[in-house]
């Protein structure tokens, strides 16, 4: 009887702890969203090695002060040494891409803006991650990111060997309130109001 009583006491003491542990296992951590990732530079920097090859948005422009400021602000230079892709190397080229799905609110709002990204393209040509370091409209930046993650590249190569690189990628838009192409639609003149003849007697007069 004493043994049984002791076992019951142990079960009563450990029961809540065991149930609590089971509950913790059932509670899954919330999954990351693309929005979480692109606006947090740490998801980019933690994937970098000791050296990082950089490809500017415009060829043969070098590491401009603006680009260096972005690399510093994003923490890239704190984690890795940044180098330009050397002369003679093959820069990455887009193999397949998807157009941006522009937010309706911006498309019809006649707004203009931009978003700039640091995009990590792997040696396999796939987009691994990205960081949006400058933007005017958060919705537009997210729309661009949703497209970029599906792009495929011919990877950069040095002496025929594929290498990962970080691309400086700019995107711009201009909404004209007309369609989804961000072009200048036909002029929409206001409805002309009739002009009353001052010599004409008023209605019912």
C-alpha positions as CSV (number, residue, x, y, z in Angstrom):
1,X,0.0,0.0,0.0
2,X,2.8,2.4,0.9
3,X,4.4,1.8,-2.5
4,X,1.1,2.5,-4.3
5,X,0.6,5.6,-2.3
6,X,4.0,6.9,-3.1
7,X,3.5,6.2,-6.9
8,X,0.2,8.2,-6.7
9,X,2.0,11.1,-5.0
10,X,4.7,11.1,-7.7
11,X,2.1,11.1,-10.5
12,X,0.2,13.9,-8.9
13,X,3.4,15.9,-8.6
14,X,4.8,15.2,-12.1
15,X,1.4,15.3,-13.9
16,X,1.2,19.1,-14.4
17,X,4.8,19.2,-15.5
18,X,4.3,16.5,-18.0
19,X,1.1,18.1,-19.3
20,X,2.9,21.5,-19.6
21,X,5.7,19.9,-21.5
22,X,3.3,18.4,-23.9
23,X,1.5,21.7,-24.4
24,X,4.8,23.4,-25.2
25,X,5.5,20.8,-27.9
26,X,2.1,21.4,-29.4
27,X,2.5,25.1,-29.6
28,X,4.5,25.8,-32.7
29,X,6.5,29.0,-33.2
30,X,4.9,31.4,-35.6
31,X,6.3,31.0,-39.1
32,X,8.2,33.8,-40.7
33,X,6.6,35.8,-43.5
34,X,8.3,37.5,-46.4
35,X,7.5,40.8,-44.9
36,X,9.4,39.8,-41.7
37,X,12.5,38.9,-43.7
38,X,12.9,41.6,-46.2
39,X,12.8,44.5,-43.7
40,X,15.2,42.8,-41.2
41,X,18.8,42.8,-42.5
42,X,19.8,40.1,-40.1
43,X,18.3,37.4,-42.3
44,X,20.7,38.5,-45.1
45,X,23.8,39.0,-43.0
46,X,23.6,35.6,-41.3
47,X,23.8,33.9,-44.7
48,X,27.0,35.7,-45.7
49,X,30.5,34.3,-45.4
50,X,33.7,36.1,-44.5
51,X,33.9,37.7,-48.0
52,X,31.0,38.9,-50.1
53,X,31.0,39.8,-53.8
54,X,28.9,42.8,-54.7
55,X,27.3,43.6,-58.0
56,X,26.1,47.3,-58.3
57,X,22.8,48.1,-60.0
58,X,24.7,50.0,-62.8
59,X,27.7,48.2,-64.3
60,X,31.2,49.8,-64.0
61,X,30.1,52.3,-61.3
62,X,32.0,50.7,-58.4
63,X,30.9,50.8,-54.8
64,X,29.2,54.2,-54.8
65,X,28.8,56.1,-51.5
66,X,25.1,55.3,-51.6
67,X,25.7,51.6,-52.0
68,X,28.4,51.6,-49.3
69,X,26.0,53.4,-47.0
70,X,23.4,50.7,-47.6
71,X,26.0,47.9,-47.0
72,X,27.1,49.6,-43.7
73,X,23.6,50.3,-42.5
74,X,22.4,46.7,-43.3
75,X,25.3,45.3,-41.3
76,X,26.9,43.6,-44.4
77,X,30.3,45.1,-43.8
78,X,30.2,44.3,-40.1
79,X,29.7,40.6,-40.9
80,X,31.7,40.3,-44.2
81,X,34.3,42.0,-46.3
82,X,32.6,43.5,-49.4
83,X,34.4,43.2,-52.8
84,X,33.3,44.1,-56.3
85,X,32.9,41.3,-58.7
86,X,36.3,41.4,-60.4
87,X,36.9,42.4,-64.0
88,X,36.7,39.5,-66.3
89,X,34.1,37.7,-64.2
90,X,30.6,37.0,-65.5
91,X,27.9,39.0,-63.8
92,X,24.6,37.2,-63.0
93,X,21.9,37.4,-65.7
94,X,18.2,37.0,-65.3
95,X,16.9,33.7,-66.8
96,X,13.3,33.9,-65.8
97,X,11.3,36.6,-64.0
98,X,7.8,37.6,-62.9
99,X,6.3,41.0,-63.1
100,X,5.4,42.8,-59.9
101,X,1.8,42.7,-58.8
102,X,1.4,46.3,-58.0
103,X,-0.9,47.2,-55.1
104,X,-4.2,48.6,-56.3
105,X,-4.1,51.4,-53.8
106,X,-0.9,52.7,-55.3
107,X,-1.8,52.0,-58.9
108,X,-4.9,54.2,-58.7
109,X,-3.4,56.8,-56.4
110,X,-1.2,58.5,-59.0
111,X,1.8,58.0,-56.7
112,X,5.5,57.6,-57.5
113,X,8.1,55.7,-55.5
114,X,10.9,53.2,-55.4
115,X,12.3,50.3,-53.5
116,X,16.0,49.2,-53.3
117,X,17.1,45.7,-52.3
118,X,20.3,43.8,-51.6
119,X,19.6,40.4,-53.2
120,X,21.6,37.4,-52.4
121,X,21.9,35.2,-55.5
122,X,23.4,31.8,-54.8
123,X,25.9,29.8,-56.9
124,X,22.9,27.9,-58.3
125,X,21.2,31.1,-59.6
126,X,18.4,31.0,-57.0
127,X,17.5,34.0,-54.9
128,X,18.4,33.0,-51.3
129,X,17.2,36.1,-49.4
130,X,17.0,39.8,-49.7
131,X,16.9,43.0,-47.7
132,X,15.0,46.1,-48.6
133,X,17.2,49.0,-47.4
134,X,15.3,51.9,-48.9
135,X,11.7,52.4,-49.9
136,X,9.0,55.0,-50.2
137,X,6.0,52.7,-49.9
138,X,6.1,49.5,-47.9
139,X,3.3,47.9,-50.0
140,X,5.3,48.4,-53.2
141,X,8.5,47.0,-51.6
142,X,6.6,43.9,-50.5
143,X,5.1,43.5,-54.0
144,X,8.6,43.6,-55.6
145,X,9.9,41.1,-53.1
146,X,7.1,38.7,-53.8
147,X,8.2,38.7,-57.4
148,X,12.0,38.7,-56.9
149,X,12.0,35.5,-54.7
150,X,10.8,33.6,-57.8
151,X,13.3,35.0,-60.2
152,X,16.0,32.7,-61.6
153,X,19.5,33.8,-62.6
154,X,22.4,32.5,-64.6
155,X,24.8,32.6,-61.7
156,X,27.9,34.8,-61.6
157,X,31.1,33.0,-62.5
158,X,34.8,33.6,-61.9
159,X,37.1,31.6,-64.2
160,X,34.1,29.4,-65.0
161,X,33.2,28.7,-61.4
162,X,29.8,29.8,-60.1
163,X,29.9,32.1,-57.1
164,X,27.2,33.7,-54.9
165,X,26.8,37.5,-55.1
166,X,24.8,40.3,-53.6
167,X,23.0,42.3,-56.1
168,X,22.0,45.9,-55.6
169,X,18.5,45.9,-57.2
170,X,16.4,49.1,-57.7
171,X,12.7,49.2,-58.6
172,X,10.6,52.2,-59.4
173,X,7.0,52.8,-60.1
174,X,4.6,55.6,-61.2
175,X,0.9,55.1,-60.7
176,X,-1.3,57.1,-63.1
177,X,-4.7,56.0,-61.8
178,X,-5.6,54.4,-65.1
179,X,-4.4,50.8,-65.4
180,X,-1.9,48.3,-63.9
181,X,0.9,49.1,-66.3
182,X,2.1,52.3,-64.7
183,X,2.0,54.2,-68.0
184,X,0.2,57.3,-69.0
185,X,-3.3,56.4,-69.9
186,X,-5.6,58.6,-72.0
187,X,-6.4,62.1,-70.7
188,X,-9.6,62.2,-68.8
189,X,-11.1,65.6,-69.2
190,X,-13.6,66.7,-66.6
191,X,-17.3,66.8,-67.7
192,X,-18.0,70.2,-69.3
193,X,-20.7,72.1,-67.5
194,X,-23.2,73.9,-69.7
195,X,-22.9,77.7,-69.7
196,X,-26.2,79.5,-69.4
197,X,-27.0,82.3,-71.8
198,X,-27.4,85.5,-69.6
199,X,-30.0,86.9,-72.1
200,X,-32.1,83.8,-71.7
201,X,-35.0,84.1,-69.2
202,X,-34.9,81.8,-66.2
203,X,-37.0,78.6,-66.3
204,X,-40.6,79.4,-65.5
205,X,-40.0,83.1,-66.1
